[in-house]
Amino acid sequence: MTEPTDRPESTGFDFAGSANPEAGFSPGDPRVESALTQIRVIAGALGASVAVYGVIAWVVTGGATEGAGEAIGLALPIVAVLVGMAIMDLLLAPLIERSLVGGAAGQPLERVLAEYRKAKIIGFAFREAAAVLGLMVALFTGDPAWCYGLSAATLVAMALAWPSREGLERVARGAIQPE
C-alpha cells in the first residue's frame, strides 16, 4: 500500500516547472518546438491556400462585381446552403479541436503532441473548407465578393486559433482548450 504524499500526482508533463525527470524532458524540450514548428508550417500552408482562392476568384470572375448579383436570383437556395455550410465549418472547427484533444491530459509527451497536432490540422482543414465554399459561391454567382468575405473570415478564424505553446500547455493540463 502506498502512503499519501503532499504533492499532487505527476502527470509526466510539466512545461511551467523545472525539468521533470519522470517524463524525461524539460520545458525546453526540442520535441515540443519541433512539433509546434511542423503544425505551424501546415497551418501556414492552409492559410496561404486561402489567399490563393481569392486570387482564383478574382481571375476567373474578372474581378468585377458589377452585374454579378443578377445571377444570384436563380441560385439563392444553393448560395444560402453553401454559405451556411461555410459558417458551420468556422463554428465547428474549435469544437472539433476540443473534442479531439480531450483524452490527451496526463498522457506522455508524445501522445499529447500527436493529439494536439491532429486536432490543429483537422481544425485548420475545417476552417479552410469555409474559404473553398466561398470560392464555389463566387464561381457559381460570378461575384468574387463571396470568396473575399468568407476567405477573410477564414483567415481571422485561423489567426485566432494559431498553434501556440500556451495552447499545447492547456491541452496537457487538461483544460481542453487548444487555441
C-alpha positions as CSV (number, residue, x, y, z in Angstrom):
1,M,0.0,0.0,0.0
2,T,1.3,3.4,-0.9
3,E,1.4,6.3,1.6
4,P,-0.3,9.6,0.7
5,T,2.0,12.5,-0.2
6,D,1.6,16.2,0.0
7,R,2.5,16.7,-3.6
8,P,-0.1,16.3,-6.4
9,E,0.2,13.2,-8.6
10,S,2.6,13.9,-11.5
11,T,1.2,13.6,-15.0
12,G,4.6,13.4,-16.5
13,F,4.0,16.7,-18.3
14,D,5.2,20.0,-16.9
15,F,6.0,22.9,-19.1
16,A,6.0,25.6,-16.5
17,G,8.1,24.0,-13.8
18,S,11.6,22.7,-13.9
19,A,12.8,19.6,-15.6
20,N,10.6,16.5,-15.0
21,P,12.9,13.5,-14.6
22,E,9.9,11.1,-14.6
23,A,9.0,12.1,-18.1
24,G,12.5,12.6,-19.3
25,F,12.1,16.1,-20.8
26,S,12.4,19.7,-19.7
27,P,10.4,22.8,-20.6
28,G,12.8,23.5,-23.5
29,D,12.3,20.0,-24.9
30,P,13.1,20.1,-28.6
31,R,10.3,17.7,-29.4
32,V,7.8,20.4,-28.4
33,E,9.4,23.0,-30.5
34,S,9.7,20.6,-33.5
35,A,6.1,19.6,-33.2
36,L,4.9,23.2,-33.0
37,T,7.0,24.2,-36.0
38,Q,5.5,21.3,-38.0
39,I,2.0,22.3,-37.0
40,R,2.6,26.0,-37.8
41,V,4.0,25.1,-41.3
42,I,0.9,23.1,-42.1
43,A,-1.4,25.8,-40.7
44,G,0.5,28.4,-42.7
45,A,0.2,26.4,-45.9
46,L,-3.6,26.1,-45.3
47,G,-3.7,29.9,-44.7
48,A,-1.8,30.6,-47.9
49,S,-4.2,28.5,-49.9
50,V,-7.0,30.7,-48.7
51,A,-5.2,33.7,-50.3
52,V,-4.8,31.7,-53.5
53,Y,-8.6,31.1,-53.6
54,G,-9.2,34.8,-53.5
55,V,-6.8,35.2,-56.5
56,I,-8.6,32.4,-58.3
57,A,-11.9,34.0,-57.7
58,W,-10.7,37.4,-59.0
59,V,-9.1,35.9,-62.1
60,V,-12.0,33.7,-63.1
61,T,-14.7,36.3,-62.5
62,G,-12.7,39.1,-64.0
63,G,-12.6,40.9,-60.6
64,A,-15.7,42.8,-61.3
65,T,-18.7,42.6,-59.1
66,E,-20.9,44.8,-61.3
67,G,-23.8,42.8,-62.7
68,A,-22.7,39.7,-60.8
69,G,-25.6,39.9,-58.4
70,E,-28.1,39.2,-61.2
71,A,-27.1,35.6,-61.3
72,I,-27.8,35.1,-57.6
73,G,-31.6,35.2,-58.0
74,L,-31.7,31.8,-59.5
75,A,-29.0,30.4,-57.3
76,L,-30.2,31.8,-54.0
77,P,-31.0,28.5,-52.4
78,I,-27.7,27.0,-53.4
79,V,-25.8,30.1,-52.3
80,A,-27.6,30.0,-48.9
81,V,-26.7,26.4,-48.4
82,L,-23.1,26.9,-49.3
83,V,-22.7,30.0,-47.1
84,G,-24.4,28.2,-44.3
85,M,-22.1,25.3,-44.6
86,A,-19.1,27.7,-44.6
87,I,-20.3,29.4,-41.4
88,M,-20.9,26.0,-39.8
89,D,-17.3,25.0,-40.7
90,L,-15.9,28.0,-39.0
91,L,-18.1,27.5,-35.9
92,L,-17.4,23.8,-35.6
93,A,-13.7,23.9,-36.1
94,P,-12.9,24.9,-32.4
95,L,-15.4,22.4,-31.1
96,I,-13.8,19.6,-33.1
97,E,-10.4,20.5,-31.9
98,R,-11.5,20.4,-28.3
99,S,-13.1,17.0,-28.8
100,L,-10.0,15.6,-30.4
101,V,-7.7,16.6,-27.6
102,G,-10.0,15.6,-24.7
103,G,-8.0,12.5,-23.8
104,A,-4.5,14.0,-24.0
105,A,-4.3,15.4,-20.5
106,G,-1.9,13.5,-18.3
107,Q,-0.6,11.4,-21.2
108,P,3.1,11.0,-22.2
109,L,4.5,13.9,-24.2
110,E,4.5,12.1,-27.5
111,R,0.8,11.3,-27.2
112,V,0.0,14.9,-26.2
113,L,1.9,16.2,-29.2
114,A,0.3,13.8,-31.5
115,E,-3.2,14.7,-30.3
116,Y,-2.6,18.4,-30.5
117,R,-1.1,18.0,-34.0
118,K,-4.1,16.0,-35.2
119,A,-6.6,18.4,-33.6
120,K,-5.0,21.5,-35.1
121,I,-4.6,20.1,-38.6
122,I,-8.2,18.9,-38.7
123,G,-9.4,22.2,-37.2
124,F,-7.5,24.2,-39.8
125,A,-8.8,22.0,-42.6
126,F,-12.3,22.7,-41.4
127,R,-11.6,26.4,-41.5
128,E,-10.1,26.2,-44.9
129,A,-13.2,24.5,-46.2
130,A,-15.1,27.7,-45.5
131,A,-12.9,29.5,-48.0
132,V,-13.3,26.7,-50.5
133,L,-17.1,27.1,-50.2
134,G,-16.7,30.8,-50.7
135,L,-14.8,30.1,-53.9
136,M,-17.5,27.8,-55.0
137,V,-20.2,30.5,-54.4
138,A,-18.0,33.1,-56.2
139,L,-17.7,30.8,-59.2
140,F,-21.4,29.9,-59.1
141,T,-22.6,33.5,-59.0
142,G,-19.8,35.2,-60.8
143,D,-19.3,37.5,-57.8
144,P,-15.8,37.3,-56.2
145,A,-17.0,39.2,-53.1
146,W,-18.4,35.9,-51.7
147,C,-14.9,34.4,-51.8
148,Y,-13.3,37.5,-50.4
149,G,-15.7,37.7,-47.4
150,L,-15.5,34.0,-46.5
151,S,-11.8,34.0,-47.0
152,A,-11.4,37.0,-44.7
153,A,-13.5,35.2,-42.1
154,T,-11.4,32.1,-42.5
155,L,-8.1,34.0,-42.1
156,V,-9.4,35.6,-38.9
157,A,-10.5,32.3,-37.5
158,M,-7.1,30.8,-38.4
159,A,-5.3,33.7,-36.7
160,L,-7.3,33.3,-33.5
161,A,-6.6,29.5,-33.4
162,W,-2.9,29.7,-34.3
163,P,-0.9,26.8,-32.8
164,S,0.9,28.0,-29.7
165,R,2.9,26.7,-26.8
166,E,0.3,28.0,-24.4
167,G,-2.4,26.1,-26.2
168,L,-0.4,23.0,-26.0
169,E,0.2,23.5,-22.3
170,R,-3.6,23.9,-21.8
171,V,-4.2,20.6,-23.6
172,A,-1.5,18.9,-21.5
173,R,-3.0,20.2,-18.2
174,G,-6.5,19.1,-19.3
175,A,-8.0,22.5,-19.9
176,I,-9.0,21.1,-23.3
177,Q,-8.7,24.4,-25.0
178,P,-6.3,24.0,-27.9
179,E,-6.3,27.7,-29.0
